């Protein structure tokens, strides 16, 4: 009897790599007040945060300056 391969419970995605060490350091900094705002229970990141992070995460963020 041939068994079908099982599907994984979760698919792991590799995180995008920052283009430089400087950008990687910026991504480890704490959040600043200009980086986000609250909309009800949701934390919404601003374009300033995305630019400081230095790359697009492909999550269709509302204020993504890379799209």
Phi and psi in degrees as GROMACS dihedral restraints (atoms count N, CA, C in turn):
[ dihedral_restraints ]
;  ai    aj    ak    al  type     phi  dphi    fc
    3     4     5     6     1   -92.6    20    10
    4     5     6     7     1   130.0    20    10
    6     7     8     9     1  -100.1    20    10
    7     8     9    10     1   139.1    20    10
    9    10    11    12     1   -77.9    20    10
   10    11    12    13     1   144.5    20    10
   12    13    14    15     1   -64.8    20    10
   13    14    15    16     1   143.1    20    10
   15    16    17    18     1   -80.4    20    10
   16    17    18    19     1   145.0    20    10
   18    19    20    21     1   -79.4    20    10
   19    20    21    22     1   142.4    20    10
   21    22    23    24     1   -69.4    20    10
   22    23    24    25     1   150.4    20    10
   24    25    26    27     1   -67.7    20    10
   25    26    27    28     1   -35.2    20    10
   27    28    29    30     1  -135.6    20    10
   28    29    30    31     1   142.3    20    10
   30    31    32    33     1  -100.7    20    10
   31    32    33    34     1   123.0    20    10
   33    34    35    36     1   -87.5    20    10
   34    35    36    37     1   127.9    20    10
   36    37    38    39     1  -107.4    20    10
   37    38    39    40     1   137.2    20    10
   39    40    41    42     1   -72.9    20    10
   40    41    42    43     1   135.5    20    10
   42    43    44    45     1   -71.6    20    10
   43    44    45    46     1   140.7    20    10
   45    46    47    48     1   -63.3    20    10
   46    47    48    49     1   144.0    20    10
   48    49    50    51     1   -92.3    20    10
   49    50    51    52     1   132.0    20    10
   51    52    53    54     1   -61.0    20    10
   52    53    54    55     1   151.8    20    10
   54    55    56    57     1   -73.8    20    10
   55    56    57    58     1   -21.4    20    10
   57    58    59    60     1  -148.8    20    10
   58    59    60    61     1   165.8    20    10
   60    61    62    63     1   -64.3    20    10
   61    62    63    64     1   -36.6    20    10
   63    64    65    66     1   -60.3    20    10
   64    65    66    67     1   -43.8    20    10
   66    67    68    69     1   -67.3    20    10
   67    68    69    70     1   -36.8    20    10
   69    70    71    72     1   -63.4    20    10
   70    71    72    73     1   -39.3    20    10
   72    73    74    75     1   -65.1    20    10
   73    74    75    76     1   -39.0    20    10
   75    76    77    78     1   -64.5    20    10
   76    77    78    79     1   -32.6    20    10
   78    79    80    81     1   -72.3    20    10
   79    80    81    82     1   -16.4    20    10
   81    82    83    84     1   -94.6    20    10
   82    83    84    85     1     0.3    20    10
   84    85    86    87     1   -75.8    20    10
   85    86    87    88     1   154.1    20    10
   87    88    89    90     1   -68.1    20    10
   88    89    90    91     1   158.7    20    10
   90    91    92    93     1   -67.2    20    10
   91    92    93    94     1   141.7    20    10
   93    94    95    96     1  -102.7    20    10
   94    95    96    97     1   160.8    20    10
   96    97    98    99     1   -59.3    20    10
   97    98    99   100     1   -30.9    20    10
   99   100   101   102     1   -81.4    20    10
  100   101   102   103     1    -1.0    20    10
  102   103   104   105     1   -84.0    20    10
  103   104   105   106     1   -19.1    20    10
  105   106   107   108     1  -158.1    20    10
  106   107   108   109     1   166.6    20    10
  108   109   110   111     1  -146.1    20    10
  109   110   111   112     1   160.5    20    10
  111   112   113   114     1   -97.0    20    10
  112   113   114   115     1   135.3    20    10
  114   115   116   117     1  -126.5    20    10
  115   116   117   118     1    94.7    20    10
  117   118   119   120     1    65.5    20    10
  118   119   120   121     1  -130.5    20    10
  120   121   122   123     1   -84.8    20    10
  121   122   123   124     1     2.4    20    10
  123   124   125   126     1  -101.1    20    10
  124   125   126   127     1   139.8    20    10
  126   127   128   129     1   -92.2    20    10
  127   128   129   130     1   122.1    20    10
  129   130   131   132     1  -114.2    20    10
  130   131   132   133     1   121.3    20    10
  132   133   134   135     1   -81.5    20    10
  133   134   135   136     1   141.8    20    10
  135   136   137   138     1   -90.7    20    10
  136   137   138   139     1   169.7    20    10
  138   139   140   141     1   -61.8    20    10
  139   140   141   142     1   -33.8    20    10
  141   142   143   144     1   -58.7    20    10
  142   143   144   145     1   -41.5    20    10
  144   145   146   147     1   -64.4    20    10
  145   146   147   148     1   -46.7    20    10
  147   148   149   150     1   -62.5    20    10
  148   149   150   151     1   -41.2    20    10
  150   151   152   153     1   -65.3    20    10
  151   152   153   154     1   -39.5    20    10
  153   154   155   156     1   -67.1    20    10
  154   155   156   157     1   -35.1    20    10
  156   157   158   159     1   -65.4    20    10
  157   158   159   160     1   -40.5    20    10
  159   160   161   162     1    96.8    20    10
  160   161   162   163     1     1.9    20    10
  162   163   164   165     1  -158.4    20    10
  163   164   165   166     1   163.1    20    10
  165   166   167   168     1   -91.7    20    10
  166   167   168   169     1   135.9    20    10
  168   169   170   171     1   -94.7    20    10
  169   170   171   172     1    -1.0    20    10
  171   172   173   174     1    59.6    20    10
  172   173   174   175     1    35.8    20    10
  174   175   176   177     1  -105.1    20    10
  175   176   177   178     1    12.1    20    10
  177   178   179   180     1    58.7    20    10
  178   179   180   181     1    44.4    20    10
  180   181   182   183     1   -63.4    20    10
  181   182   183   184     1   143.8    20    10
  183   184   185   186     1   -58.7    20    10
  184   185   186   187     1   -41.3    20    10
  186   187   188   189     1  -109.3    20    10
  187   188   189   190     1    29.0    20    10
  189   190   191   192     1   -66.6    20    10
  190   191   192   193     1   121.0    20    10
  192   193   194   195     1   -83.6    20    10
  193   194   195   196     1    -4.4    20    10
  195   196   197   198     1   -93.1    20    10
  196   197   198   199     1    -7.6    20    10
